[in-house]
Amino acid sequence: MTTDVLVIGGGVIGLATAIELKLRSHCVTILVRDFNSGASHAAAGMLAPEAEQISPGAMLDLCMRSRQLYPDWTSKIEQLSGLSTGYWNCGILAPVYEQTNRNNAQWLDKSATSKHQPNLSADVVGSWWYPEDGQVDNRALTLALCACAIALGVILQDEVTVKNFIYQQNRVIGVCTTNNEVIHAEHYLLATGAWSQELLPIPVQPKKGQMLSVRATEKELPLKQVLFAPDIYIVPRADGRIVIGATMEDVGFTPYNTPAGMQLLLQRAIRLFPPLQHYPIEEFWWGFRPATPDELPILGASPYSNLTLATGHYRNGILLAPVTANLIADVIEGQAAADSLLKHFHYSRFTNS
Ligand SMILES: Cc1cc2nc3c(=O)[nH]c(=O)nc-3n(C[C@H](O)[C@H](O)[C@H](O)COP(=O)(O)OP(=O)(O)OC[C@H]3O[C@@H](n4cnc5c(N)ncnc54)[C@H](O)[C@@H]3O)c2cc1C
């Protein structure tokens, strides 16, 4: 039986899941307040479960599974959309200013590090090399996901804000939009990132991140892998753009870049890779990570029988998009034993204590 699914939110999580559902022959509509204000537009696009040093357990398993899906998933999205996603399995180098221990990572001493990546700071004492981590151009990915969804026949309504759900007992029977329209579906998916609490009392809070980008002026790319230092990351795109991030701020939805935020990023980035100081600045921006108290996403069932949750992806939502899409499509299709991993991400972990 096909299900009529209404997805609320047009970041990578909503889009990727809508596409997966459409590919499984469901009829899907997405409502989006604003494509460009989401974290998916603001992110750095690192696919970094190892460099991020996620502790072993369900979250690391989820992240590793998603990283593994990335090459095939992006090539499918590229084929269906005709657009590039900028997926690049470039590896991530994690330079350090003092040596500490890390499990299961390859250590490069100072001279091996400078062979691997010339022109790093003289303060760098060595680095950890994660060849399986990589990156995707998250803005290109979001555009490709939109184009793919449209090409497949997903109905996409931009500039539509959902004000509230309409409930009947333990079911959702519709959503009310700011255009005072009521939209009905058989099933609903909440994928509204940092704004999820506006619609449901679940503990997702915005964690602001400021970012900037410069452009390399040399013909040959000065950086051929992501640099992930303890206090800064530098992500070189294949077209010469270099993305630098990010601050971590608890300031609610306060917008804008600040001089203090930019100074912090520039100081740390120039310390790590001094050639940066001469490159033209292209852009400053900011975004809101959807953070939960335990920093794990909220995936799967909700208190309502036909409302599914896919939110709270915090620092790793770009990485987690393909695995989230698969698992959530399974949940919506009612595959009861969807996946043993899912129980770790159930919303009730915040209500049972
Ligand atoms: C600075 C920064 C750097 C990051 N770097 C990385 C990284 O390197 N790697 C990584 O994996 N992740 C990274 N992340 C995290 C990642 O961006 C997020 O986890 C991910 O984008 C979340 O996707 P989403 O679809 O859940 O949310 P979003 O992309 O925020 O999308 C939410 C969508 O919901 C819509 N919406 C909200 N409320 C409503 C409503 N009431 N009605 C209709 N629509 C609504 C919004 O308009 C938006 O389209 C970063 C985030 C930030 C901010």
The ligand as an ORCA input file, in Angstrom:
! r2SCAN-3c Opt
* xyz 0 1
  C      28.227     25.686     11.288
  C      27.802     24.237     11.110
  C      28.718     23.307     10.638
  C      28.325     21.978     10.465
  N      29.213     21.093      9.926
  C      28.828     19.802      9.708
  C      29.709     18.883      9.094
  O      30.837     19.234      8.751
  N      29.275     17.603      8.891
  C      28.022     17.185      9.268
  O      27.690     16.008      9.069
  N      27.155     18.057      9.832
  C      27.530     19.342     10.064
  N      26.675     20.223     10.657
  C      25.388     19.716     11.149
  C      24.370     19.600     10.028
  O      24.393     20.764      9.254
  C      22.981     19.375     10.606
  O      22.980     18.332     11.564
  C      22.008     19.007      9.482
  O      22.087     19.945      8.445
  C      20.591     18.926     10.012
  O      19.750     18.772      8.904
  P      18.189     18.933      9.047
  O      17.586     18.628      7.735
  O      17.736     18.164     10.242
  O      17.998     20.456      9.489
  P      18.091     21.817      8.659
  O      19.067     21.711      7.550
  O      18.279     22.910      9.661
  O      16.677     21.924      8.002
  C      15.516     22.179      8.759
  C      14.454     22.591      7.782
  O      13.202     22.710      8.443
  C      12.550     23.877      7.994
  N      11.590     24.244      9.031
  C      11.826     24.479     10.341
  N      10.681     24.714     10.989
  C       9.692     24.628     10.065
  C       8.288     24.780     10.110
  N       7.649     25.053     11.260
  N       7.571     24.623      8.967
  C       8.202     24.332      7.790
  N       9.528     24.181      7.696
  C      10.263     24.322      8.819
  C      13.678     24.863      7.783
  O      13.282     25.933      6.954
  C      14.718     23.936      7.118
  O      14.455     23.792      5.756
  C      27.010     21.574     10.800
  C      26.091     22.528     11.235
  C      26.474     23.850     11.378
  C      25.443     24.860     11.821
*
